[in-house]
Amino acid sequence: MPRPADSAAFRPSWWCPGPHLQTIIARFFRSHPYKLPLRREVLNTPDDDFLELDYLEGHAAAPWVVVLHGLEGSTHAPYMMSFLAQVRLAGWSACSVNFRGCSGRPNKLKTTYHSGKTTDLDFVLSHMLRLAGQKPIYLVGFSIGGNIVLKWLGERSETARPVIRRAAAVSVPYDLVKSVGFMDRGFNREVYTRVLLSSLKRKALHKAQVYPGCLDEKSVRRCRTFAAFDRQVTAPLNGFRDELQYWRESSASRYLHSIRVPSLLIHSEDDPFFPGKVFPYHETAAHPFVKVLMTEKGGHLGYMAGRWPWSQEKWLEDTILGFFQEDELSRG
């Protein structure tokens, strides 16, 4: 499949070649501030659970950016802190949403966050409308956070337009059936899946202690793939018949056609979690509200640029903010 004509000219650093180095080095060595003046709010949810939001205050009349992290991330993930720092540099305000169980303490209910859980985003955005008043709101999601953003946009369709002005989604696993297939084999399984599952399984085993009988602990401990984990944990705890129903109903690709808010989709052809060869080109071709920036390189949430490790360029962050600032300029 050829790349779109408007593909972005991202040039990776010479010291960070290849998709796996882009992905791994970005995880550990992306330059970002280790502290930002964040203010945390605990938001009680309608189902008697809670979400923790981290706010970054900008200028009095500045727009707001709501940001969603990826799998087992949080506000303090390097890609989040790097993006929030650029938002602060622009003088804008931000709200970083920590998914349930990702803020440093477990959530109260048996249910978990997952790739298709848009109800929490809907609740947060209703809260933000009251907080922001007349200021515009923009929306960003990274990896499964981007999947949630796009799914929400598709579900809300025209009714999303009064809520947010524009959205951006980065390194999204658009089809979870296909993405799990890539994650559960070879290098991906031995490196990425192993690390992510170690954290997910720890949380699942905690739930098994708090809610005896909700999970088979031995089966959870034996999980070595996302397919097994979603079958044993994600699906039963969140009301899905099985892992296939969860993947199919939660995949963003099913909802792209209904998006009615200008949205920027940033992806790399060499993303090891979801390669460009399976990107939903058919669903995005000639879409009046979707702009695809497909880069040749970049890995998964990588986009490491700059001549030296100590002088990194903020290509990804500036590309997202530039897309939003275009809208601000058009509004005068």
C-alpha positions as CSV (number, residue, x, y, z in Angstrom):
1,M,0.0,0.0,0.0
2,P,1.6,3.4,-1.0
3,R,1.9,6.1,1.5
4,P,-0.5,9.0,1.4
5,A,0.7,12.0,-0.6
6,D,0.8,14.2,2.5
7,S,3.0,11.9,4.5
8,A,5.2,13.7,7.0
9,A,9.0,14.3,6.5
10,F,10.2,12.9,9.8
11,R,13.9,12.2,9.9
12,P,15.1,10.0,12.8
13,S,18.3,10.6,14.7
14,W,21.4,8.8,13.3
15,W,21.9,7.5,16.9
16,C,18.4,6.0,17.0
17,P,17.9,3.9,13.9
18,G,15.3,1.2,13.3
19,P,11.8,0.7,14.8
20,H,12.9,-1.1,18.0
21,L,15.5,1.5,19.0
22,Q,13.1,4.3,18.2
23,T,10.5,2.6,20.5
24,I,12.8,1.5,23.3
25,I,15.1,4.5,23.5
26,A,12.1,6.9,23.5
27,R,10.8,5.0,26.5
28,F,14.0,5.5,28.5
29,F,15.9,8.4,27.1
30,R,13.3,10.9,25.6
31,S,14.3,14.3,27.0
32,H,11.6,15.7,29.2
33,P,11.3,17.6,32.5
34,Y,11.1,15.4,35.5
35,K,8.9,17.9,37.3
36,L,6.1,20.1,36.0
37,P,3.8,22.3,38.1
38,L,0.9,19.8,38.0
39,R,-2.2,20.0,40.2
40,R,-4.0,16.7,40.8
41,E,-7.8,16.4,41.1
42,V,-9.6,13.2,42.2
43,L,-12.8,13.0,40.2
44,N,-15.5,10.6,41.5
45,T,-17.2,8.7,38.7
46,P,-20.9,8.0,38.4
47,D,-20.3,4.2,39.1
48,D,-18.6,5.0,42.4
49,D,-15.1,4.7,41.3
50,F,-12.5,7.5,40.7
51,L,-10.2,9.1,38.1
52,E,-7.2,11.2,38.8
53,L,-6.6,14.2,36.6
54,D,-3.4,16.2,36.4
55,Y,-3.8,19.9,35.4
56,L,-1.2,22.2,34.0
57,E,-2.3,25.8,34.1
58,G,-1.6,28.1,31.2
59,H,-2.5,31.7,30.4
60,A,-5.9,33.0,31.6
61,A,-7.5,32.8,28.1
62,A,-5.5,29.9,26.8
63,P,-7.0,26.8,25.2
64,W,-7.1,23.5,26.9
65,V,-5.6,20.2,25.7
66,V,-6.9,16.9,27.2
67,V,-4.3,14.2,26.9
68,L,-4.7,10.4,27.2
69,H,-1.7,8.0,27.8
70,G,-1.1,4.5,26.4
71,L,-1.2,1.0,27.9
72,E,0.2,1.0,31.5
73,G,1.2,4.6,31.2
74,S,0.3,7.7,33.2
75,T,0.9,11.4,33.3
76,H,4.5,10.7,34.1
77,A,5.3,8.6,31.1
78,P,8.2,10.3,29.2
79,Y,6.1,10.9,26.0
80,M,3.4,12.5,28.2
81,M,5.8,14.7,30.1
82,S,7.5,15.8,27.0
83,F,4.2,16.8,25.3
84,L,2.9,18.5,28.4
85,A,6.2,20.5,28.6
86,Q,5.6,21.8,25.0
87,V,2.0,22.7,25.9
88,R,3.4,24.7,28.8
89,L,5.9,26.4,26.6
90,A,3.0,27.5,24.3
91,G,1.3,29.0,27.3
92,W,-1.7,26.6,27.0
93,S,-3.5,24.6,29.7
94,A,-3.6,20.8,29.9
95,C,-5.5,18.1,31.6
96,S,-3.8,14.7,31.7
97,V,-6.2,11.8,32.3
98,N,-4.8,8.9,34.3
99,F,-6.8,5.8,33.4
100,R,-8.3,3.8,36.3
101,G,-5.6,2.0,38.2
102,C,-2.8,4.0,36.4
103,S,-2.4,6.9,38.8
104,G,-0.4,5.1,41.4
105,R,-3.2,3.4,43.3
106,P,-5.7,0.7,42.3
107,N,-9.2,1.7,41.3
108,K,-12.1,0.6,43.5
109,L,-14.1,-1.6,41.2
110,K,-13.5,-5.0,39.5
111,T,-13.7,-3.3,36.1
112,T,-10.5,-2.0,34.6
113,Y,-9.5,0.5,31.9
114,H,-9.2,-0.9,28.5
115,S,-8.7,0.0,24.8
116,G,-12.4,0.7,24.2
117,K,-13.5,2.3,27.4
118,T,-14.9,5.6,26.2
119,T,-17.3,6.3,29.0
120,D,-14.5,7.7,31.2
121,L,-13.4,10.1,28.5
122,D,-17.0,11.2,28.0
123,F,-17.3,11.9,31.7
124,V,-14.0,13.8,31.8
125,L,-14.9,16.0,28.8
126,S,-18.2,16.9,30.4
127,H,-16.2,18.0,33.4
128,M,-13.8,19.9,31.2
129,L,-16.6,21.8,29.5
130,R,-17.7,23.2,32.9
131,L,-14.1,24.0,33.8
132,A,-13.0,25.5,30.5
133,G,-16.1,27.7,30.0
134,Q,-15.7,29.4,26.6
135,K,-12.1,28.3,26.0
136,P,-11.6,25.8,23.2
137,I,-10.7,22.2,24.1
138,Y,-8.4,20.0,22.0
139,L,-7.9,16.2,22.5
140,V,-4.8,14.0,22.2
141,G,-4.4,10.3,22.6
142,F,-1.2,8.1,22.5
143,S,-1.4,4.4,21.5
144,I,-4.5,2.9,23.2
145,G,-5.3,6.4,24.4
146,G,-5.5,7.4,20.8
147,N,-7.7,4.4,20.1
148,I,-10.1,5.6,22.8
149,V,-10.0,9.1,21.4
150,L,-11.0,7.9,17.9
151,K,-13.6,5.5,19.1
152,W,-15.2,8.3,21.2
153,L,-15.2,10.6,18.2
154,G,-16.8,8.0,16.1
155,E,-19.4,7.2,18.7
156,R,-20.3,10.8,19.3
157,S,-20.0,11.8,15.6
158,E,-21.7,15.2,15.1
159,T,-22.3,15.7,18.9
160,A,-18.5,15.8,19.5
161,R,-18.2,19.0,17.6
162,P,-19.6,21.3,20.3
163,V,-17.2,19.6,22.8
164,I,-13.8,19.7,21.1
165,R,-12.2,21.7,18.3
166,R,-9.7,19.2,17.0
167,A,-8.1,15.9,17.9
168,A,-4.8,14.0,17.4
169,A,-4.0,10.3,17.8
170,V,-0.5,8.9,17.7
171,S,0.6,5.3,17.1
172,V,-2.9,3.8,17.4
173,P,-3.5,0.0,17.2
174,Y,-6.5,0.5,15.0
175,D,-7.5,-3.1,14.7
176,L,-6.9,-4.9,18.0
177,V,-7.2,-8.4,16.5
178,K,-4.3,-7.6,14.1
179,S,-2.3,-5.7,16.8
180,V,-2.5,-8.6,19.3
181,G,-1.3,-10.9,16.5
182,F,1.8,-8.7,16.1
183,M,2.4,-8.3,19.8
184,D,2.1,-12.0,20.7
185,R,4.9,-13.3,18.5
186,G,8.7,-13.1,18.1
187,F,10.7,-10.1,19.4
188,N,7.5,-8.2,20.3
189,R,6.3,-11.0,22.6
190,E,9.7,-11.5,24.3
191,V,10.3,-7.8,24.9
192,Y,7.2,-5.5,24.8
193,T,4.5,-8.0,25.7
194,R,6.5,-9.5,28.5
195,V,7.1,-6.1,30.1
196,L,3.5,-4.9,29.7
197,L,2.0,-8.1,30.9
198,S,4.1,-8.1,34.1
199,S,2.5,-4.9,35.2
200,L,-1.0,-5.9,34.0
201,K,-0.8,-9.3,35.7
202,R,0.3,-7.7,39.0
203,K,-2.8,-5.5,38.9
204,A,-5.1,-8.4,38.0
205,L,-3.8,-10.5,40.9
206,H,-4.4,-7.6,43.3
207,K,-8.1,-7.6,42.1
208,A,-8.3,-11.3,42.6
209,Q,-7.3,-10.7,46.2
210,V,-9.7,-7.8,46.7
211,Y,-12.6,-9.6,44.9
212,P,-12.1,-13.4,45.7
213,G,-13.4,-15.6,42.9
214,C,-13.5,-12.9,40.2
215,L,-10.4,-14.4,38.4
216,D,-8.6,-17.7,38.2
217,E,-5.2,-16.7,39.7
218,K,-3.3,-19.6,38.3
219,S,-4.6,-18.9,34.8
220,V,-3.6,-15.2,35.2
221,R,-0.1,-16.1,36.3
222,R,0.3,-18.4,33.3
223,C,-0.6,-15.7,30.8
224,R,2.3,-15.1,28.3
225,T,0.3,-13.4,25.6
226,F,-2.2,-10.5,25.3
227,A,-4.6,-13.1,23.8
228,A,-4.4,-15.1,27.0
229,F,-4.6,-12.1,29.3
230,D,-7.6,-10.5,27.5
231,R,-9.3,-13.9,27.6
232,Q,-8.7,-14.5,31.3
233,V,-8.9,-10.9,32.6
234,T,-9.9,-8.0,30.4
235,A,-13.0,-9.6,28.8
236,P,-14.6,-11.2,31.9
237,L,-13.9,-8.2,34.2
238,N,-15.4,-5.7,31.7
239,G,-18.5,-7.6,30.5
240,F,-17.3,-9.0,27.2
241,R,-18.2,-12.5,26.1
242,D,-14.6,-13.3,25.2
243,E,-11.4,-11.6,23.9
244,L,-12.6,-11.5,20.3
245,Q,-15.7,-9.6,21.2
246,Y,-13.6,-7.2,23.2
247,W,-11.1,-6.6,20.4
248,R,-13.7,-6.2,17.7
249,E,-16.0,-3.9,19.6
250,S,-13.1,-1.8,20.9
251,S,-11.1,-1.3,17.7
252,A,-10.9,2.3,16.5
253,S,-11.0,1.3,12.8
254,R,-14.7,0.5,13.1
255,Y,-15.6,4.1,14.1
256,L,-13.4,6.2,11.8
257,H,-16.1,6.7,9.2
258,S,-18.3,8.5,11.7
259,I,-15.8,11.1,12.9
260,R,-16.9,14.6,12.3
261,V,-14.2,16.6,14.1
262,P,-10.9,17.5,12.3
263,S,-8.5,14.8,13.4
264,L,-4.8,14.2,12.8
265,L,-3.6,10.6,12.7
266,I,0.2,10.2,13.2
267,H,1.6,6.8,12.5
268,S,4.9,5.2,11.3
269,E,5.2,2.5,8.7
270,D,7.6,0.7,10.9
271,D,5.5,0.7,14.1
272,P,6.2,-2.7,15.5
273,F,2.9,-2.7,17.4
274,F,0.8,-1.9,14.3
275,P,2.8,-1.7,11.0
276,G,1.8,0.7,8.3
277,K,0.9,-2.2,6.0
278,V,-2.2,-2.8,8.0
279,F,-3.1,0.8,8.6
280,P,-6.8,1.5,7.8
281,Y,-6.2,3.4,4.5
282,H,-9.5,2.5,3.1
283,E,-11.4,4.0,6.0
284,T,-9.3,7.2,6.0
285,A,-9.0,7.8,2.2
286,A,-10.8,11.0,1.2
287,H,-12.2,11.3,4.7
288,P,-13.2,15.0,5.0
289,F,-12.3,15.2,8.7
290,V,-9.3,13.0,9.0
291,K,-5.7,13.9,8.0
292,V,-3.1,11.1,8.0
293,L,0.6,11.8,8.6
294,M,2.3,8.5,7.8
295,T,6.0,8.6,8.4
296,E,8.5,6.0,7.0
297,K,10.3,5.7,10.4
298,G,9.4,6.4,14.0
299,G,8.6,3.1,15.7
300,H,5.9,3.1,18.3
301,L,5.6,6.4,20.2
302,G,9.2,7.0,19.2
303,Y,9.9,9.9,16.8
304,M,13.3,10.5,18.3
305,A,14.9,13.3,16.3
306,G,17.8,15.6,16.7
307,R,21.6,15.5,16.0
308,W,22.6,14.4,19.5
309,P,20.8,12.7,22.4
310,W,21.3,15.8,24.6
311,S,19.7,18.1,21.9
312,Q,16.6,16.3,20.9
313,E,14.1,17.8,18.5
314,K,10.4,17.8,19.5
315,W,9.0,16.8,16.1
316,L,6.0,14.8,17.4
317,E,5.0,17.4,20.0
318,D,5.4,20.3,17.7
319,T,3.4,18.6,14.9
320,I,0.5,18.0,17.2
321,L,0.5,21.5,18.6
322,G,0.9,23.0,15.2
323,F,-2.2,21.2,14.0
324,F,-4.1,22.8,16.9
325,Q,-2.5,26.2,16.5
326,E,-3.7,26.2,12.9
327,D,-7.2,26.1,14.2
328,E,-6.5,28.9,16.7
329,L,-5.2,31.1,13.9
330,S,-8.2,30.4,11.7
331,R,-10.4,31.5,14.5
332,G,-8.6,34.8,14.7
